Amino acid sequence: MIEFVGPIKDVCLGIYDGPHATPKESDVGPVFLGIKNVTKDGRLDLSEIRHVSEQEFPQWTRRVVPRKDDIVFSYEATLHLYALIPEGFRGCLGRRMALVRPDTTKVVPRFLHYYFLSPAWKALMLSNVMTGATVDRIPIARFPNFEVRLPRLSAQQRIADTLSAYDDLIENNRRRIALLEQSARLLYREWFVHLRFPGHEHVKVVDGVPEGWTRSPVSKLATLAGGKQFESDKLTDAGAYPVFGGNGIQGYAHEKTHDDFVIAFGRVGAYCGSVHWSYEGAWINNNASSLIPHEYPELFLHHMLHCDFRNYRKGAAQPFIPNGVLSTISFIGPSRMLAAEFCEQVRSMRLQQLILAKQNKKLAQARDLLLPRLMSGDLMV
């Protein structure tokens, strides 16, 4: 039952927008929280972060210092992104980011976060979008007056607990996937970087290269096949097959264009130079390329090429990997037999990752079906 109907400012301690500039580059320091650090499903993704120096940090937090249970959101360019600030976060708002600080005597922060992810709130935001010459935006000055409809605190807590149960399972699976990925990478490093592969005691090493191993440019190890323009009306969160682009996974499709294992290489965009993999079929859009191996199994090639190609990026506003640059980068590779043995060792890890990823997709779909019904009061808890 709805208990409060009114402007969002009445249930918040404050609503703040971030700085309208960008700090100097820094290798270390607090997080400069940008749009790319918030996922569509409402999480903070800090795998790729920009830093603000300790010296400049006070300047960038004059308006507000983000703290636990604040809700950050994007109000320009890429819209409808929301995430809760976790315990221990230290950083500042980036460009085109704003922050809501809930009044916990009136609203449960995690409930409000789910409320922002609901279709009803999204529809309200879309009805207030201002279309600009370059990007769309939500008028941040009007945001505090947008209406929210909230049940009593006890009901908010029950709804948040119900939806959180799904997200907690999803997060646990993500951690397991990350641990499996780490195990596979550690095994690769043990065998092919530290050269402690099976039988290494009996192999002669000359100038750091085991006998029988060869150095080859990436262009010899694999062919880059350009992606294709993806029809936006076919892009959906409910599809079975990922769509890879310069920004990583950009959505899902209901049909696939490739069979089995696919390696994708980002060529243009924020994640250009990154290497992605899909155990099942996948789409590759025109900001990426698929890597078709010549000498090694796909699974081995993915580990072999999982290095930081971003050092080879060009362009500031729109990063890109120049044509032909991969022919200048070489790797030392083992015999095909040893590569196949490695694949046999890690294949079960990959299959387990696939199972967990499928579980997460089903959990997310179930949560997304529940969310609007719980928010509207059609389903009581």
Secondary structure, 3 states (H helix, E strand, C coil): CEEEEEEHHHHEEEEEECCCCCCCCCCCCCEEECHHHECCCCCECCCCCEECCCCCHHHHCCCCCCCCCCEEEECECCCCCEEECCCCCCEEECCCEEEEEECCCCCCHHHHHHHHCCHHHHHHHHHCCEECCCCEECCCCCHHHCEEEEECHHHHHHHHHHHHHHHHHHHHHHHHHHHHHHHHHHHHHHHHCCCCCCCHHHCCEECCEECCCEEEEHHHHEEEEECECCCHHHCECCCCEEEEECCEEEEEECCCCCCCCEEEEECECCCCCCEEEECCCCEEECCEEEEEECCCCHHHHHHHCCCCHHHHCECCCCCECCCCHHHHCEEEECCHHHHHHHHHHHHHHHHHHHHHHHHHHHHHHHHHHHHHHHHHCCCCC
